[in-house]
Amino acid sequence: MKQRRRLTRRESREATRARLIEAAERIFIRFGFEASSVERIAEAAGFSRGAFYSNFRDKDELFIAVLNRRRLAISNALGEVFRNEPLAGKRLRAVRDWYVRQGRQKQWIILETEFTLRAVRNRAVRIRLAALRRQELETYSALVARHFWEIGLPPADRPEAIAISLMAIIEGLGAWSLIETDRNARGRFAKARDLVFNRLIATDEAATANN
């Protein structure tokens, strides 16, 4: 029987961090940021409190790591759309479908809103979160630029401005939907979302349909 290779110290630490991040995502979504204790997260990952602090300074740093993991997953998912769908029109529809789904993930919207409020009140947390949001913006801006380049059209504005607008509308409508009680609001939100998306991204349906 082939003996399993022992992990190096670095590999072991990376595996521990990954398990803590995965467990934290589940716990945060279930209980919220404030109600998720370090002990609960460590236990869910199968580690001790000491293992937690060997990998993260505090719960804030862990939450940023959870958000970064989510950012990378989104980037990979959208990258797959670009790689697997050569026709620009179909690719655009796939991206629009993904965009719509983001506004329906209420658990994430609640969680990110909670942490944003924490960041507003805590400068150290705000600096960390702002840095991550800039990375997120770079990811979306690059995808916007790639979309326009591949269909042979110059973007209506700078890719960064388009990415900010798309991020703002989906996050704003998502937060609004959490408190809205009007049954007709969902339709109005969808129209507002589609209006912004189509004006900023689908600037030339004929061009994308033929590519």
Backbone as JSON Lines, residues from 0, in Angstrom:
{"i":0,"aa":"M","n":[0.85,-1.19,0.0],"ca":[0.0,0.0,0.0],"c":[0.89,1.24,0.0]}
{"i":1,"aa":"K","n":[0.53,2.18,-0.89],"ca":[1.31,3.39,-1.01],"c":[1.09,4.27,0.2]}
{"i":2,"aa":"Q","n":[2.2,4.69,0.81],"ca":[2.1,5.52,2.01],"c":[1.74,6.95,1.64]}
{"i":3,"aa":"R","n":[0.79,7.51,2.36],"ca":[0.36,8.88,2.08],"c":[1.46,9.85,2.49]}
{"i":4,"aa":"R","n":[1.72,10.82,1.6],"ca":[2.75,11.81,1.88],"c":[2.31,12.73,3.01]}
{"i":5,"aa":"R","n":[3.21,12.96,3.93],"ca":[2.89,13.86,5.03],"c":[2.89,15.29,4.53]}
{"i":6,"aa":"L","n":[1.95,16.07,5.02],"ca":[1.88,17.47,4.62],"c":[3.02,18.25,5.26]}
{"i":7,"aa":"T","n":[3.53,19.2,4.52],"ca":[4.53,20.09,5.1],"c":[3.83,21.0,6.11]}
{"i":8,"aa":"R","n":[4.61,21.69,6.89],"ca":[4.02,22.6,7.89],"c":[3.17,23.66,7.2]}
{"i":9,"aa":"R","n":[3.66,24.17,6.08],"ca":[2.91,25.2,5.35],"c":[1.62,24.63,4.8]}
{"i":10,"aa":"E","n":[1.68,23.44,4.23],"ca":[0.48,22.82,3.67],"c":[-0.54,22.52,4.77]}
{"i":11,"aa":"S","n":[-0.05,22.08,5.92],"ca":[-0.95,21.78,7.02],"c":[-1.65,23.05,7.51]}
{"i":12,"aa":"R","n":[-0.91,24.14,7.58],"ca":[-1.51,25.4,8.03],"c":[-2.55,25.9,7.01]}
{"i":13,"aa":"E","n":[-2.22,25.77,5.72],"ca":[-3.16,26.2,4.69],"c":[-4.44,25.37,4.74]}
{"i":14,"aa":"A","n":[-4.31,24.08,5.01],"ca":[-5.48,23.21,5.11],"c":[-6.33,23.6,6.32]}
{"i":15,"aa":"T","n":[-5.66,23.92,7.42],"ca":[-6.38,24.35,8.62],"c":[-7.13,25.65,8.37]}
{"i":16,"aa":"R","n":[-6.46,26.59,7.73],"ca":[-7.11,27.88,7.41],"c":[-8.33,27.66,6.51]}
{"i":17,"aa":"A","n":[-8.17,26.8,5.53],"ca":[-9.27,26.54,4.59],"c":[-10.48,25.96,5.32]}
{"i":18,"aa":"R","n":[-10.22,25.03,6.25],"ca":[-11.33,24.41,7.01],"c":[-12.0,25.44,7.92]}
{"i":19,"aa":"L","n":[-11.21,26.32,8.5],"ca":[-11.78,27.35,9.36],"c":[-12.64,28.32,8.54]}
{"i":20,"aa":"I","n":[-12.17,28.68,7.37],"ca":[-12.92,29.6,6.51],"c":[-14.23,28.95,6.05]}
{"i":21,"aa":"E","n":[-14.16,27.68,5.66],"ca":[-15.38,26.98,5.21],"c":[-16.39,26.87,6.34]}
{"i":22,"aa":"A","n":[-15.91,26.52,7.53],"ca":[-16.8,26.41,8.69],"c":[-17.38,27.77,9.06]}
{"i":23,"aa":"A","n":[-16.55,28.8,9.0],"ca":[-17.0,30.14,9.35],"c":[-18.11,30.62,8.42]}
{"i":24,"aa":"E","n":[-17.98,30.32,7.15],"ca":[-19.02,30.73,6.2],"c":[-20.37,30.13,6.6]}
{"i":25,"aa":"R","n":[-20.38,28.85,6.95],"ca":[-21.63,28.21,7.35],"c":[-22.19,28.84,8.63]}
{"i":26,"aa":"I","n":[-21.3,29.06,9.6],"ca":[-21.74,29.6,10.9],"c":[-22.22,31.04,10.75]}
{"i":27,"aa":"F","n":[-21.47,31.86,10.01],"ca":[-21.86,33.25,9.83],"c":[-23.23,33.36,9.16]}
{"i":28,"aa":"I","n":[-23.46,32.56,8.13],"ca":[-24.73,32.62,7.42],"c":[-25.87,32.19,8.34]}
{"i":29,"aa":"R","n":[-25.62,31.2,9.17],"ca":[-26.67,30.67,10.04],"c":[-26.98,31.6,11.21]}
{"i":30,"aa":"F","n":[-25.94,32.16,11.84],"ca":[-26.14,32.91,13.08],"c":[-25.9,34.42,12.96]}
{"i":31,"aa":"G","n":[-25.29,34.85,11.86],"ca":[-24.92,36.26,11.76],"c":[-23.52,36.47,12.31]}
{"i":32,"aa":"F","n":[-22.94,37.63,12.04],"ca":[-21.56,37.88,12.47],"c":[-21.43,37.97,13.99]}
{"i":33,"aa":"E","n":[-22.23,38.82,14.61],"ca":[-22.06,39.07,16.04],"c":[-22.32,37.82,16.88]}
{"i":34,"aa":"A","n":[-23.3,37.02,16.49],"ca":[-23.67,35.83,17.28],"c":[-22.77,34.63,17.0]}
{"i":35,"aa":"S","n":[-21.86,34.75,16.08],"ca":[-20.95,33.64,15.75],"c":[-19.66,33.79,16.55]}
{"i":36,"aa":"S","n":[-19.5,32.95,17.55],"ca":[-18.32,33.05,18.41],"c":[-17.13,32.31,17.79]}
{"i":37,"aa":"V","n":[-15.96,32.69,18.22],"ca":[-14.74,32.02,17.8],"c":[-14.8,30.54,18.18]}
{"i":38,"aa":"E","n":[-15.29,30.25,19.38],"ca":[-15.38,28.87,19.84],"c":[-16.3,28.04,18.95]}
{"i":39,"aa":"R","n":[-17.43,28.62,18.58],"ca":[-18.39,27.89,17.73],"c":[-17.8,27.61,16.35]}
{"i":40,"aa":"I","n":[-17.08,28.57,15.81],"ca":[-16.48,28.39,14.49],"c":[-15.38,27.33,14.55]}
{"i":41,"aa":"A","n":[-14.52,27.44,15.56],"ca":[-13.42,26.47,15.7],"c":[-13.96,25.06,15.87]}
{"i":42,"aa":"E","n":[-14.99,24.92,16.7],"ca":[-15.59,23.6,16.93],"c":[-16.18,23.03,15.64]}
{"i":43,"aa":"A","n":[-16.86,23.88,14.85],"ca":[-17.45,23.42,13.6],"c":[-16.39,22.96,12.61]}
{"i":44,"aa":"A","n":[-15.19,23.54,12.72],"ca":[-14.09,23.15,11.82],"c":[-13.3,21.97,12.37]}
{"i":45,"aa":"G","n":[-13.57,21.61,13.63],"ca":[-12.87,20.48,14.24],"c":[-11.56,20.87,14.88]}
{"i":46,"aa":"F","n":[-11.44,22.15,15.31],"ca":[-10.2,22.63,15.91],"c":[-10.48,23.29,17.25]}
{"i":47,"aa":"S","n":[-9.4,23.64,17.91],"ca":[-9.5,24.32,19.19],"c":[-9.46,25.84,18.99]}
{"i":48,"aa":"R","n":[-9.76,26.55,20.05],"ca":[-9.67,28.01,20.02],"c":[-8.23,28.44,19.7]}
{"i":49,"aa":"G","n":[-7.28,27.67,20.22],"ca":[-5.88,27.99,19.95],"c":[-5.53,27.89,18.47]}
{"i":50,"aa":"A","n":[-6.1,26.9,17.79],"ca":[-5.86,26.74,16.35],"c":[-6.41,27.94,15.59]}
{"i":51,"aa":"F","n":[-7.53,28.44,16.07],"ca":[-8.11,29.63,15.42],"c":[-7.13,30.79,15.48]}
{"i":52,"aa":"Y","n":[-6.64,31.09,16.68],"ca":[-5.77,32.25,16.84],"c":[-4.36,32.03,16.29]}
{"i":53,"aa":"S","n":[-4.04,30.8,15.93],"ca":[-2.78,30.54,15.25],"c":[-2.87,30.92,13.78]}
{"i":54,"aa":"N","n":[-4.1,31.1,13.29],"ca":[-4.31,31.39,11.87],"c":[-4.95,32.75,11.6]}
{"i":55,"aa":"F","n":[-5.69,33.27,12.58],"ca":[-6.36,34.55,12.39],"c":[-6.21,35.42,13.64]}
{"i":56,"aa":"R","n":[-6.02,36.7,13.42],"ca":[-5.89,37.61,14.55],"c":[-7.2,37.73,15.32]}
{"i":57,"aa":"D","n":[-8.3,37.76,14.59],"ca":[-9.6,37.94,15.24],"c":[-10.7,37.5,14.28]}
{"i":58,"aa":"K","n":[-11.92,37.63,14.73],"ca":[-13.08,37.21,13.92],"c":[-13.25,38.1,12.71]}
{"i":59,"aa":"D","n":[-12.87,39.37,12.81],"ca":[-12.96,40.29,11.68],"c":[-12.09,39.81,10.53]}
{"i":60,"aa":"E","n":[-10.86,39.42,10.86],"ca":[-9.95,38.94,9.82],"c":[-10.49,37.68,9.16]}
{"i":61,"aa":"L","n":[-11.1,36.82,9.94],"ca":[-11.68,35.6,9.38],"c":[-12.84,35.94,8.45]}
{"i":62,"aa":"F","n":[-13.66,36.89,8.84],"ca":[-14.79,37.26,8.0],"c":[-14.31,37.84,6.67]}
{"i":63,"aa":"I","n":[-13.26,38.64,6.7],"ca":[-12.69,39.17,5.47],"c":[-12.2,38.02,4.59]}
{"i":64,"aa":"A","n":[-11.63,37.0,5.21],"ca":[-11.16,35.83,4.46],"c":[-12.33,35.09,3.82]}
{"i":65,"aa":"V","n":[-13.46,35.03,4.53],"ca":[-14.67,34.41,3.98],"c":[-15.15,35.2,2.76]}
{"i":66,"aa":"L","n":[-15.17,36.52,2.88],"ca":[-15.6,37.36,1.77],"c":[-14.65,37.22,0.58]}
{"i":67,"aa":"N","n":[-13.36,37.12,0.87],"ca":[-12.38,36.99,-0.21],"c":[-12.54,35.65,-0.92]}
{"i":68,"aa":"R","n":[-12.83,34.62,-0.15],"ca":[-13.09,33.29,-0.76],"c":[-14.29,33.36,-1.69]}
{"i":69,"aa":"R","n":[-15.31,34.07,-1.26],"ca":[-16.5,34.25,-2.08],"c":[-16.18,35.07,-3.33]}
{"i":70,"aa":"R","n":[-15.35,36.09,-3.17],"ca":[-14.95,36.91,-4.33],"c":[-14.22,36.07,-5.38]}
{"i":71,"aa":"L","n":[-13.32,35.23,-4.92],"ca":[-12.57,34.38,-5.85],"c":[-13.49,33.37,-6.54]}
{"i":72,"aa":"A","n":[-14.47,32.85,-5.8],"ca":[-15.41,31.9,-6.39],"c":[-16.25,32.58,-7.47]}
{"i":73,"aa":"I","n":[-16.67,33.81,-7.21],"ca":[-17.45,34.56,-8.19],"c":[-16.6,34.85,-9.43]}
{"i":74,"aa":"S","n":[-15.36,35.25,-9.2],"ca":[-14.46,35.52,-10.32],"c":[-14.26,34.28,-11.18]}
{"i":75,"aa":"N","n":[-14.08,33.14,-10.53],"ca":[-13.9,31.89,-11.26],"c":[-15.16,31.51,-12.03]}
{"i":76,"aa":"A","n":[-16.32,31.72,-11.41],"ca":[-17.59,31.37,-12.06],"c":[-17.81,32.22,-13.31]}
{"i":77,"aa":"L","n":[-17.56,33.52,-13.2],"ca":[-17.73,34.39,-14.35],"c":[-16.66,34.12,-15.41]}
{"i":78,"aa":"G","n":[-15.47,33.78,-14.95],"ca":[-14.42,33.42,-15.9],"c":[-14.8,32.19,-16.7]}
{"i":79,"aa":"E","n":[-15.46,31.23,-16.05],"ca":[-15.93,30.03,-16.74],"c":[-16.95,30.38,-17.82]}
{"i":80,"aa":"V","n":[-17.82,31.35,-17.53],"ca":[-18.81,31.78,-18.52],"c":[-18.1,32.3,-19.76]}
{"i":81,"aa":"F","n":[-17.08,33.12,-19.57],"ca":[-16.34,33.67,-20.7],"c":[-15.6,32.59,-21.47]}
{"i":82,"aa":"R","n":[-15.05,31.62,-20.75],"ca":[-14.28,30.57,-21.43],"c":[-15.17,29.58,-22.16]}
{"i":83,"aa":"N","n":[-16.34,29.29,-21.61],"ca":[-17.18,28.22,-22.15],"c":[-18.24,28.69,-23.13]}
{"i":84,"aa":"E","n":[-18.49,30.0,-23.2],"ca":[-19.52,30.5,-24.11],"c":[-18.91,31.49,-25.11]}
{"i":85,"aa":"P","n":[-18.54,31.0,-26.29],"ca":[-17.88,31.87,-27.28],"c":[-18.81,32.9,-27.91]}
{"i":86,"aa":"L","n":[-20.13,32.62,-27.93],"ca":[-21.07,33.56,-28.54],"c":[-21.39,34.67,-27.54]}
{"i":87,"aa":"A","n":[-21.1,35.9,-27.93],"ca":[-21.24,37.03,-27.01],"c":[-22.67,37.21,-26.52]}
{"i":88,"aa":"G","n":[-23.65,37.0,-27.39],"ca":[-25.04,37.18,-27.0],"c":[-25.45,36.22,-25.91]}
{"i":89,"aa":"K","n":[-25.12,34.93,-26.08],"ca":[-25.45,33.93,-25.07],"c":[-24.66,34.16,-23.79]}
{"i":90,"aa":"R","n":[-23.42,34.58,-23.95],"ca":[-22.6,34.86,-22.78],"c":[-23.19,36.01,-21.96]}
{"i":91,"aa":"L","n":[-23.66,37.02,-22.66],"ca":[-24.27,38.16,-21.97],"c":[-25.51,37.73,-21.19]}
{"i":92,"aa":"R","n":[-26.31,36.86,-21.79],"ca":[-27.51,36.38,-21.09],"c":[-27.14,35.56,-19.86]}
{"i":93,"aa":"A","n":[-26.06,34.78,-19.98],"ca":[-25.6,33.98,-18.84],"c":[-25.12,34.89,-17.7]}
{"i":94,"aa":"V","n":[-24.41,35.95,-18.07],"ca":[-23.94,36.89,-17.05],"c":[-25.12,37.62,-16.42]}
{"i":95,"aa":"R","n":[-26.12,37.97,-17.22],"ca":[-27.31,38.64,-16.67],"c":[-28.04,37.72,-15.69]}
{"i":96,"aa":"D","n":[-28.14,36.44,-16.04],"ca":[-28.79,35.49,-15.12],"c":[-28.03,35.41,-13.8]}
{"i":97,"aa":"W","n":[-26.7,35.39,-13.89],"ca":[-25.89,35.36,-12.68],"c":[-26.12,36.63,-11.88]}
{"i":98,"aa":"Y","n":[-26.16,37.76,-12.54],"ca":[-26.36,39.05,-11.88],"c":[-27.68,39.09,-11.14]}
{"i":99,"aa":"V","n":[-28.72,38.56,-11.76],"ca":[-30.04,38.52,-11.13],"c":[-30.0,37.68,-9.86]}
{"i":100,"aa":"R","n":[-29.31,36.55,-9.9],"ca":[-29.25,35.66,-8.73],"c":[-28.57,36.32,-7.54]}
{"i":101,"aa":"Q","n":[-27.63,37.22,-7.8],"ca":[-26.93,37.87,-6.7],"c":[-27.88,38.69,-5.83]}
{"i":102,"aa":"G","n":[-28.87,39.3,-6.47],"ca":[-29.81,40.11,-5.72],"c":[-30.82,39.31,-4.93]}
{"i":103,"aa":"R","n":[-30.83,37.99,-5.11],"ca":[-31.78,37.13,-4.42],"c":[-31.17,36.37,-3.26]}
{"i":104,"aa":"Q","n":[-29.88,36.56,-3.03],"ca":[-29.21,35.83,-1.96],"c":[-29.33,36.62,-0.65]}
{"i":105,"aa":"K","n":[-30.5,36.52,-0.06],"ca":[-30.84,37.36,1.09],"c":[-29.93,37.11,2.3]}
{"i":106,"aa":"Q","n":[-29.54,35.86,2.51],"ca":[-28.69,35.58,3.66],"c":[-27.37,36.32,3.56]}
{"i":107,"aa":"W","n":[-26.8,36.34,2.35],"ca":[-25.54,37.05,2.16],"c":[-25.74,38.56,2.27]}
{"i":108,"aa":"I","n":[-26.86,39.04,1.76],"ca":[-27.14,40.48,1.83],"c":[-27.23,40.92,3.29]}
{"i":109,"aa":"I","n":[-27.94,40.15,4.11],"ca":[-28.07,40.47,5.53],"c":[-26.7,40.44,6.22]}
{"i":110,"aa":"L","n":[-25.93,39.42,5.93],"ca":[-24.63,39.25,6.58],"c":[-23.67,40.37,6.2]}
{"i":111,"aa":"E","n":[-23.62,40.71,4.92],"ca":[-22.71,41.76,4.47],"c":[-23.15,43.13,4.98]}
{"i":112,"aa":"T","n":[-24.46,43.33,5.1],"ca":[-24.96,44.58,5.65],"c":[-24.55,44.72,7.12]}
{"i":113,"aa":"E","n":[-24.67,43.62,7.86],"ca":[-24.28,43.62,9.27],"c":[-22.8,43.97,9.41]}
{"i":114,"aa":"F","n":[-21.96,43.37,8.58],"ca":[-20.52,43.62,8.7],"c":[-20.16,45.02,8.22]}
{"i":115,"aa":"T","n":[-20.88,45.52,7.23],"ca":[-20.62,46.88,6.75],"c":[-20.9,47.89,7.86]}
{"i":116,"aa":"L","n":[-21.99,47.69,8.6],"ca":[-22.3,48.57,9.72],"c":[-21.19,48.51,10.77]}
{"i":117,"aa":"R","n":[-20.66,47.32,10.99],"ca":[-19.55,47.19,11.93],"c":[-18.34,47.98,11.43]}
{"i":118,"aa":"A","n":[-18.09,47.9,10.13],"ca":[-16.95,48.61,9.55],"c":[-17.12,50.12,9.65]}
{"i":119,"aa":"V","n":[-18.33,50.6,9.52],"ca":[-18.6,52.04,9.64],"c":[-18.19,52.54,11.02]}
{"i":120,"aa":"R","n":[-18.38,51.71,12.03],"ca":[-18.11,52.11,13.41],"c":[-16.68,51.79,13.88]}
{"i":121,"aa":"N","n":[-15.95,51.03,13.07],"ca":[-14.62,50.59,13.48],"c":[-13.64,50.86,12.34]}
{"i":122,"aa":"R","n":[-12.75,51.8,12.53],"ca":[-11.87,52.23,11.45],"c":[-10.96,51.1,10.96]}
{"i":123,"aa":"A","n":[-10.44,50.3,11.88],"ca":[-9.54,49.21,11.48],"c":[-10.27,48.21,10.59]}
{"i":124,"aa":"V","n":[-11.51,47.89,10.95],"ca":[-12.31,46.97,10.13],"c":[-12.65,47.62,8.8]}
{"i":125,"aa":"R","n":[-12.93,48.92,8.83],"ca":[-13.28,49.64,7.61],"c":[-12.13,49.6,6.61]}
{"i":126,"aa":"I","n":[-10.91,49.75,7.08],"ca":[-9.75,49.72,6.19],"c":[-9.62,48.36,5.52]}
{"i":127,"aa":"R","n":[-9.82,47.3,6.3],"ca":[-9.73,45.94,5.73],"c":[-10.82,45.7,4.7]}
{"i":128,"aa":"L","n":[-12.04,46.11,5.05],"ca":[-13.16,45.86,4.14],"c":[-13.02,46.7,2.88]}
{"i":129,"aa":"A","n":[-12.57,47.93,3.01],"ca":[-12.39,48.79,1.83],"c":[-11.36,48.21,0.88]}
{"i":130,"aa":"A","n":[-10.29,47.64,1.42],"ca":[-9.27,47.02,0.58],"c":[-9.85,45.85,-0.2]}
{"i":131,"aa":"L","n":[-10.68,45.06,0.46],"ca":[-11.3,43.92,-0.22],"c":[-12.27,44.39,-1.3]}
{"i":132,"aa":"R","n":[-13.03,45.44,-1.01],"ca":[-13.98,45.94,-2.0],"c":[-13.25,46.48,-3.24]}
{"i":133,"aa":"R","n":[-12.08,47.06,-3.03],"ca":[-11.29,47.52,-4.18],"c":[-10.84,46.34,-5.04]}
{"i":134,"aa":"Q","n":[-10.48,45.25,-4.39],"ca":[-10.12,44.05,-5.15],"c":[-11.32,43.53,-5.93]}
{"i":135,"aa":"E","n":[-12.47,43.55,-5.28],"ca":[-13.7,43.1,-5.94],"c":[-14.01,43.98,-7.14]}
{"i":136,"aa":"L","n":[-13.83,45.28,-6.99],"ca":[-14.07,46.21,-8.08],"c":[-13.11,45.95,-9.24]}
{"i":137,"aa":"E","n":[-11.86,45.67,-8.94],"ca":[-10.89,45.35,-9.99],"c":[-11.31,44.12,-10.77]}
{"i":138,"aa":"T","n":[-11.83,43.12,-10.06],"ca":[-12.28,41.89,-10.72],"c":[-13.41,42.18,-11.7]}
{"i":139,"aa":"Y","n":[-14.44,42.91,-11.24],"ca":[-15.58,43.2,-12.09],"c":[-15.21,44.15,-13.22]}
{"i":140,"aa":"S","n":[-14.35,45.11,-12.95],"ca":[-13.93,46.06,-13.99],"c":[-13.21,45.33,-15.12]}
{"i":141,"aa":"A","n":[-12.36,44.37,-14.77],"ca":[-11.64,43.6,-15.78],"c":[-12.6,42.8,-16.65]}
{"i":142,"aa":"L","n":[-13.65,42.25,-16.05],"ca":[-14.63,41.48,-16.81],"c":[-15.46,42.39,-17.73]}
{"i":143,"aa":"V","n":[-15.79,43.58,-17.24],"ca":[-16.52,44.53,-18.09],"c":[-15.67,44.92,-19.29]}
{"i":144,"aa":"A","n":[-14.4,45.23,-19.05],"ca":[-13.5,45.6,-20.14],"c":[-13.36,44.46,-21.14]}
{"i":145,"aa":"R","n":[-13.26,43.24,-20.62],"ca":[-13.13,42.07,-21.5],"c":[-14.38,41.89,-22.36]}
{"i":146,"aa":"H","n":[-15.57,42.11,-21.78],"ca":[-16.81,41.97,-22.53],"c":[-16.84,42.92,-23.72]}
{"i":147,"aa":"F","n":[-16.55,44.19,-23.49],"ca":[-16.6,45.17,-24.58],"c":[-15.51,44.93,-25.61]}
{"i":148,"aa":"W","n":[-14.35,44.51,-25.14],"ca":[-13.26,44.23,-26.07],"c":[-13.62,43.08,-27.0]}
{"i":149,"aa":"E","n":[-14.23,42.02,-26.46],"ca":[-14.53,40.84,-27.25],"c":[-15.66,41.06,-28.25]}
{"i":150,"aa":"I","n":[-16.56,42.01,-27.97],"ca":[-17.62,42.28,-28.96],"c":[-17.24,43.43,-29.88]}
{"i":151,"aa":"G","n":[-16.04,43.96,-29.71],"ca":[-15.55,45.0,-30.61],"c":[-16.19,46.35,-30.42]}
{"i":152,"aa":"L","n":[-16.66,46.65,-29.21],"ca":[-17.29,47.95,-28.94],"c":[-16.57,48.65,-27.79]}
{"i":153,"aa":"P","n":[-16.38,49.96,-27.92],"ca":[-15.81,50.69,-26.78],"c":[-16.86,50.82,-25.7]}
{"i":154,"aa":"P","n":[-16.5,50.69,-24.43],"ca":[-17.49,50.83,-23.37],"c":[-18.05,52.24,-23.32]}
{"i":155,"aa":"A","n":[-19.32,52.38,-22.9],"ca":[-19.95,53.69,-22.83],"c":[-19.24,54.59,-21.84]}
{"i":156,"aa":"D","n":[-18.58,54.02,-20.87],"ca":[-17.84,54.78,-19.86],"c":[-16.67,53.91,-19.43]}
{"i":157,"aa":"R","n":[-15.9,54.39,-18.5],"ca":[-14.79,53.57,-18.03],"c":[-15.33,52.28,-17.41]}
{"i":158,"aa":"P","n":[-14.66,51.15,-17.63],"ca":[-15.11,49.87,-17.05],"c":[-15.32,49.94,-15.54]}
{"i":159,"aa":"E","n":[-14.47,50.7,-14.85],"ca":[-14.6,50.81,-13.4],"c":[-15.91,51.48,-13.02]}
{"i":160,"aa":"A","n":[-16.29,52.54,-13.75],"ca":[-17.53,53.24,-13.45],"c":[-18.74,52.34,-13.69]}
{"i":161,"aa":"I","n":[-18.67,51.54,-14.75],"ca":[-19.75,50.61,-15.05],"c":[-19.85,49.56,-13.96]}
{"i":162,"aa":"A","n":[-18.71,49.02,-13.53],"ca":[-18.71,48.0,-12.49],"c":[-19.27,48.55,-11.18]}
{"i":163,"aa":"I","n":[-18.89,49.76,-10.82],"ca":[-19.42,50.38,-9.59],"c":[-20.93,50.52,-9.67]}
{"i":164,"aa":"S","n":[-21.42,50.96,-10.81],"ca":[-22.87,51.16,-10.98],"c":[-23.62,49.84,-10.84]}
{"i":165,"aa":"L","n":[-23.1,48.79,-11.46],"ca":[-23.75,47.49,-11.39],"c":[-23.74,46.94,-9.97]}
{"i":166,"aa":"M","n":[-22.61,47.09,-9.29],"ca":[-22.51,46.62,-7.91],"c":[-23.47,47.39,-7.01]}
{"i":167,"aa":"A","n":[-23.54,48.7,-7.22],"ca":[-24.38,49.55,-6.36],"c":[-25.86,49.23,-6.52]}
{"i":168,"aa":"I","n":[-26.32,49.03,-7.75],"ca":[-27.75,48.8,-7.96],"c":[-28.17,47.45,-7.4]}
{"i":169,"aa":"I","n":[-27.35,46.41,-7.58],"ca":[-27.76,45.09,-7.1],"c":[-27.71,45.03,-5.57]}
{"i":170,"aa":"E","n":[-26.72,45.69,-4.97],"ca":[-26.63,45.7,-3.51],"c":[-27.72,46.57,-2.9]}
{"i":171,"aa":"G","n":[-27.99,47.71,-3.52],"ca":[-29.03,48.59,-3.01],"c":[-30.41,47.98,-3.09]}
{"i":172,"aa":"L","n":[-30.73,47.38,-4.23],"ca":[-32.03,46.74,-4.38],"c":[-32.15,45.52,-3.48]}
{"i":173,"aa":"G","n":[-31.04,44.8,-3.3],"ca":[-31.07,43.64,-2.41],"c":[-31.39,44.04,-0.98]}
{"i":174,"aa":"A","n":[-30.75,45.12,-0.52],"ca":[-31.01,45.59,0.84],"c":[-32.44,46.11,0.97]}
{"i":175,"aa":"W","n":[-32.92,46.81,-0.05],"ca":[-34.28,47.35,-0.03],"c":[-35.3,46.22,0.03]}
{"i":176,"aa":"S","n":[-35.02,45.13,-0.7],"ca":[-35.97,44.02,-0.75],"c":[-36.15,43.34,0.61]}
{"i":177,"aa":"L","n":[-35.18,43.51,1.5],"ca":[-35.27,42.87,2.81],"c":[-36.38,43.47,3.66]}
{"i":178,"aa":"I","n":[-36.71,44.73,3.43],"ca":[-37.7,45.4,4.27],"c":[-39.0,45.72,3.52]}
{"i":179,"aa":"E","n":[-38.99,45.54,2.2],"ca":[-40.18,45.89,1.41],"c":[-41.29,44.86,1.64]}
{"i":180,"aa":"T","n":[-42.51,45.35,1.88],"ca":[-43.66,44.47,2.1],"c":[-44.66,44.5,0.95]}
{"i":181,"aa":"D","n":[-44.48,45.41,0.02],"ca":[-45.37,45.51,-1.14],"c":[-45.12,44.34,-2.09]}
{"i":182,"aa":"R","n":[-46.16,43.59,-2.4],"ca":[-46.0,42.42,-3.27],"c":[-45.57,42.8,-4.68]}
{"i":183,"aa":"N","n":[-45.87,44.0,-5.1],"ca":[-45.51,44.43,-6.45],"c":[-44.09,44.98,-6.54]}
{"i":184,"aa":"A","n":[-43.43,45.1,-5.4],"ca":[-42.09,45.7,-5.38],"c":[-41.08,44.87,-6.16]}
{"i":185,"aa":"R","n":[-41.22,43.55,-6.1],"ca":[-40.25,42.7,-6.77],"c":[-40.21,42.98,-8.27]}
{"i":186,"aa":"G","n":[-41.37,43.21,-8.86],"ca":[-41.41,43.52,-10.29],"c":[-40.76,44.85,-10.59]}
{"i":187,"aa":"R","n":[-41.0,45.84,-9.73],"ca":[-40.39,47.15,-9.93],"c":[-38.88,47.08,-9.77]}
{"i":188,"aa":"F","n":[-38.42,46.31,-8.78],"ca":[-36.99,46.15,-8.58],"c":[-36.34,45.5,-9.81]}
{"i":189,"aa":"A","n":[-37.02,44.49,-10.36],"ca":[-36.48,43.79,-11.52],"c":[-36.36,44.75,-12.71]}
{"i":190,"aa":"K","n":[-37.34,45.61,-12.89],"ca":[-37.29,46.57,-13.99],"c":[-36.14,47.56,-13.81]}
{"i":191,"aa":"A","n":[-35.96,48.02,-12.58],"ca":[-34.87,48.95,-12.3],"c":[-33.52,48.28,-12.54]}
{"i":192,"aa":"R","n":[-33.39,47.05,-12.06],"ca":[-32.14,46.3,-12.25],"c":[-31.85,46.09,-13.73]}
{"i":193,"aa":"D","n":[-32.84,45.65,-14.48],"ca":[-32.64,45.38,-15.9],"c":[-32.35,46.65,-16.68]}
{"i":194,"aa":"L","n":[-32.98,47.75,-16.28],"ca":[-32.74,49.02,-16.95],"c":[-31.27,49.41,-16.84]}
{"i":195,"aa":"V","n":[-30.73,49.32,-15.63],"ca":[-29.32,49.68,-15.42],"c":[-28.4,48.72,-16.16]}
{"i":196,"aa":"F","n":[-28.67,47.42,-16.03],"ca":[-27.81,46.43,-16.68],"c":[-27.81,46.63,-18.2]}
{"i":197,"aa":"N","n":[-28.99,46.78,-18.79],"ca":[-29.08,46.9,-20.24],"c":[-28.45,48.19,-20.75]}
{"i":198,"aa":"R","n":[-28.63,49.26,-20.02],"ca":[-28.05,50.54,-20.46],"c":[-26.53,50.52,-20.39]}
{"i":199,"aa":"L","n":[-25.99,49.84,-19.39],"ca":[-24.54,49.86,-19.19],"c":[-23.8,48.76,-19.94]}
{"i":200,"aa":"I","n":[-24.42,47.59,-20.05],"ca":[-23.73,46.44,-20.63],"c":[-24.25,46.08,-22.02]}
{"i":201,"aa":"A","n":[-25.56,45.91,-22.14],"ca":[-26.12,45.49,-23.43],"c":[-26.37,46.72,-24.3]}
{"i":202,"aa":"T","n":[-25.31,47.42,-24.65],"ca":[-25.43,48.67,-25.39],"c":[-25.73,48.45,-26.86]}
{"i":203,"aa":"D","n":[-25.47,47.24,-27.32],"ca":[-25.71,46.98,-28.74],"c":[-26.11,45.52,-28.9]}
{"i":204,"aa":"E","n":[-27.4,45.22,-28.76],"ca":[-27.9,43.87,-28.83],"c":[-27.59,43.21,-30.18]}
{"i":205,"aa":"A","n":[-27.65,44.0,-31.24],"ca":[-27.36,43.45,-32.57],"c":[-25.93,42.96,-32.66]}
{"i":206,"aa":"A","n":[-25.01,43.75,-32.1],"ca":[-23.6,43.36,-32.15],"c":[-23.35,42.09,-31.36]}
{"i":207,"aa":"T","n":[-23.95,42.0,-30.16],"ca":[-23.7,40.82,-29.33],"c":[-24.4,39.6,-29.91]}
{"i":208,"aa":"A","n":[-25.53,39.78,-30.56],"ca":[-26.26,38.64,-31.12],"c":[-25.5,38.02,-32.28]}
{"i":209,"aa":"N","n":[-24.69,38.81,-32.96],"ca":[-23.99,38.31,-34.13],"c":[-22.59,37.83,-33.83]}
{"i":210,"aa":"N","n":[-22.21,37.85,-32.58],"ca":[-20.85,37.44,-32.21],"c":[-20.91,36.13,-31.45]}
